[in-house]
Amino acid sequence: MNKTSKQKPEFSLSVQYAKAEPRLPRWRLRAWVQRALYAAHDDQKQSFTGAYLSIRLVGLPEAQSLNRAYRKKDYATNVLTFAYGEQPDGKLSGDIVICVPVLQREAKVQHKKFLAHAAHLTLHGTLHALGYDHLKAREAKHMEALETKILAQIGIHDPYLLP
């Protein structure tokens, strides 16, 4: 089967609101996750059949606690992803945690629109859940190019360019 005829992957998304944010309804987060999933599926050399993902919007204390526990860094970060790999049914799974106050602060400081930055963090976290990383320069370049491509499709400028 060639790349253009591959069936789009199915996915399940759970959204949890430990920190309320009315600008980020489930439908909006789902649309962003779907774009990342489809782009990753088209990009991958090996196919996956879909994904089981969750997004949890949190406040500063929970984000800091998770970052401390899992990354040994004692501060709240913007997005944390827990990728669990491929399940027996061929679907990838992962949890994405977005810290709303950090998202808001970064958007303001970086002179970005809240929803543009939220879209970027959601795509970034989703790609991590799907196996992308940016530890090596080549991986970072590839991941950033994919993020930039997806964001451009929804009218959001390259987040890696300085304002």
TIGUGU-882839 format. One record per residue (C-alpha): residue in one letter; x, y, z. Coordinates in nm, 4 decimals, decimal comma. Example, Ala and Ser with C-alpha at 12.3 -4.5 7.8 and 13.67 -1.06 7.14 Angstrom:
% residues 2
> A 1,2300 -0,4500 0,7800
> S 1,3670 -0,1060 0,7140
% end
This chain:
% residues 163
> M 0,0000 0,0000 0,0000
> N 0,1469 0,3373 -0,0899
> K 0,1532 0,6364 0,1443
> T -0,1286 0,8221 -0,0272
> S -0,3735 0,5339 0,0066
> K -0,3099 0,4600 0,3747
> Q -0,6210 0,4784 0,5862
> K -0,6171 0,7590 0,8412
> P -0,5620 0,6269 1,1939
> E -0,8425 0,6225 1,4476
> F -0,7896 0,7629 1,7927
> S -0,9463 0,7963 2,1301
> L -0,8938 1,1158 2,3274
> S -0,9763 1,1780 2,6900
> V -0,9625 1,5365 2,8148
> Q -0,9387 1,6185 3,1850
> Y -0,9790 1,9673 3,3262
> A -0,7963 1,9861 3,6589
> K -0,7581 2,3552 3,5670
> A -1,0560 2,5046 3,3881
> E -0,9827 2,6859 3,0630
> P -1,2907 2,7739 2,8550
> R -1,0765 2,8664 2,5532
> L -0,9669 2,5031 2,5289
> P -1,2840 2,2983 2,4844
> R -1,2552 1,9297 2,4043
> W -1,3482 1,9798 2,0365
> R -1,0612 2,2253 1,9844
> L -0,8016 2,0038 2,1534
> R -0,9321 1,7049 1,9585
> A -0,8938 1,8904 1,6266
> W -0,5315 1,9756 1,7058
> V -0,4512 1,6211 1,8192
> Q -0,6112 1,4840 1,5036
> R -0,3963 1,7069 1,2822
> A -0,0798 1,5925 1,4620
> L -0,1848 1,2283 1,4443
> Y -0,2606 1,2434 1,0712
> A 0,0620 1,4303 0,9943
> A 0,2671 1,1811 1,1960
> H 0,0933 0,8903 1,0276
> D 0,1732 1,0336 0,6837
> D 0,5299 1,1103 0,7949
> Q 0,6171 0,7767 0,9500
> K 0,8052 0,5084 0,7614
> Q 0,6265 0,2489 0,9727
> S 0,2526 0,2738 1,0128
> F 0,0614 0,2685 1,3351
> T -0,3083 0,1921 1,3436
> G -0,4170 0,4702 1,5766
> A -0,3765 0,6127 1,9234
> Y -0,5155 0,6192 2,2743
> L -0,4347 0,9618 2,4153
> S -0,5315 1,1822 2,7045
> I -0,4795 1,5513 2,7688
> R -0,4911 1,6896 3,1207
> L -0,4997 2,0646 3,1765
> V -0,3403 2,1452 3,5126
> G -0,2345 2,4305 3,7374
> L 0,1123 2,5154 3,8660
> P 0,1274 2,2799 4,1692
> E 0,0402 1,9664 3,9714
> A 0,2697 2,0564 3,6819
> Q 0,5590 2,1219 3,9206
> S 0,4941 1,7993 4,1112
> L 0,4906 1,5903 3,7924
> N 0,7984 1,7597 3,6515
> R 0,9823 1,7035 3,9806
> A 0,8752 1,3389 4,0056
> Y 0,9415 1,2360 3,6465
> R 1,2087 1,4743 3,5175
> K 1,3815 1,5721 3,8445
> K 1,3204 1,9406 3,7630
> D 1,1537 2,1424 4,0367
> Y 0,9413 2,3861 3,8372
> A 0,6192 2,3808 3,6393
> T 0,6843 2,3283 3,2692
> N 0,4487 2,4056 2,9814
> V 0,3854 2,0508 2,8554
> L 0,4825 1,7047 2,9748
> T 0,4244 1,3933 2,7697
> F 0,4214 1,0359 2,8889
> A 0,4570 0,8086 2,5851
> Y 0,3736 0,4445 2,6480
> G 0,4562 0,3073 2,3044
> E 0,2633 0,0708 2,0854
> Q -0,0130 -0,1432 2,2310
> P -0,0842 -0,5022 2,1121
> D -0,3522 -0,3691 1,8742
> G -0,0972 -0,1469 1,6981
> K -0,2197 0,1769 1,8548
> L 0,0183 0,4150 2,0288
> S -0,0711 0,5520 2,3703
> G 0,0281 0,8474 2,5813
> D -0,0723 1,1148 2,8286
> I -0,0173 1,4851 2,7651
> V -0,0186 1,7325 3,0545
> I -0,0467 2,1027 2,9744
> C 0,0063 2,3611 3,2466
> V -0,2436 2,6400 3,1766
> P -0,0712 2,9154 3,3808
> V 0,2643 2,8471 3,2115
> L 0,0928 2,8425 2,8728
> Q -0,0680 3,1803 2,9497
> R 0,2564 3,3328 3,0789
> E 0,4640 3,2107 2,7850
> A 0,2091 3,3358 2,5319
> K 0,2200 3,6807 2,6905
> V 0,5994 3,6972 2,7286
> Q 0,6618 3,5617 2,3775
> H 0,3973 3,7912 2,2234
> K 0,1949 3,4987 2,0908
> K -0,1790 3,4544 2,0793
> F -0,3019 3,2227 2,3528
> L -0,4696 2,9800 2,1115
> A -0,1688 2,9748 1,8785
> H 0,0603 2,8793 2,1660
> A -0,1945 2,6281 2,2985
> A -0,2148 2,4674 1,9535
> H 0,1640 2,4448 1,9361
> L 0,1966 2,2859 2,2808
> T -0,0838 2,0400 2,2026
> L 0,0803 1,9384 1,8736
> H 0,4209 1,9184 2,0416
> G 0,2917 1,6963 2,3213
> T 0,0992 1,4768 2,0783
> L 0,4037 1,4236 1,8586
> H 0,6037 1,3212 2,1660
> A 0,3296 1,0682 2,2499
> L 0,3660 0,9331 1,8960
> G 0,7398 0,8780 1,9346
> Y 0,8935 1,2036 1,8158
> D 1,1712 1,3652 2,0162
> H 1,4153 1,6533 1,9987
> L 1,7146 1,5315 2,1963
> K 1,9372 1,5119 1,8892
> A 1,9696 1,7991 1,6417
> R 1,8417 1,5931 1,3481
> E 1,5363 1,4746 1,5443
> A 1,4674 1,8298 1,6643
> K 1,4847 1,9672 1,3115
> H 1,2436 1,7010 1,1851
> M 0,9971 1,7447 1,4725
> E 1,0032 2,1248 1,4491
> A 0,9503 2,1112 1,0720
> L 0,6483 1,8870 1,1180
> E 0,5050 2,1144 1,3891
> T 0,5602 2,4200 1,1707
> K 0,3920 2,2499 0,8734
> I 0,0842 2,1530 1,0769
> L 0,0571 2,4975 1,2344
> A 0,0840 2,6657 0,8938
> Q -0,2102 2,4549 0,7745
> I -0,4260 2,6165 1,0432
> G -0,2933 2,9667 0,9889
> I -0,0415 2,9839 1,2730
> H 0,3064 3,1229 1,2059
> D 0,6270 2,9353 1,2824
> P 0,6593 2,9366 1,6636
> Y 1,0350 2,8902 1,6416
> L 1,0926 3,2239 1,4716
> L 1,1635 3,5166 1,7004
> P 0,8909 3,7851 1,6972
% end
